Amino acid sequence: MINRGGVKFNPRDVEELIDRHPKIAQSAIVPVPDPVLGERSCVFITLRGVDS
């Protein structure tokens, strides 16, 4: 659970929405500290069809 300003949400729910995009292969959301809101979301994505 990520707690942003008292609103808690499951990052997996957001990841599932992001992963529906045809150019995104995978996403992951992690919380990062925020001095005002408690936590912020940081999203990492892997694009589909992109060579390293």
Secondary structure as the mmCIF struct_conf table of DSSP 4:
data_model
#
loop_
_struct_conf.conf_type_id
_struct_conf.id
_struct_conf.beg_label_comp_id
_struct_conf.beg_label_asym_id
_struct_conf.beg_label_seq_id
_struct_conf.end_label_comp_id
_struct_conf.end_label_asym_id
_struct_conf.end_label_seq_id
STRN STRN1 ILE A 2 ARG A 4
TURN_TY1_P TURN_TY1_P1 GLY A 5 GLY A 6
STRN STRN2 VAL A 7 PHE A 9
HELX_RH_AL_P HELX_RH_AL_P1 PRO A 11 ILE A 18
TURN_TY1_P TURN_TY1_P2 ASP A 19 ARG A 20
BEND BEND1 HIS A 21 HIS A 21
TURN_TY1_P TURN_TY1_P3 PRO A 22 LYS A 23
STRN STRN3 ILE A 24 ASP A 34
TURN_TY1_P TURN_TY1_P4 PRO A 35 LEU A 37
STRN STRN4 GLY A 38 LEU A 47
TURN_TY1_P TURN_TY1_P5 ARG A 48 GLY A 49
#
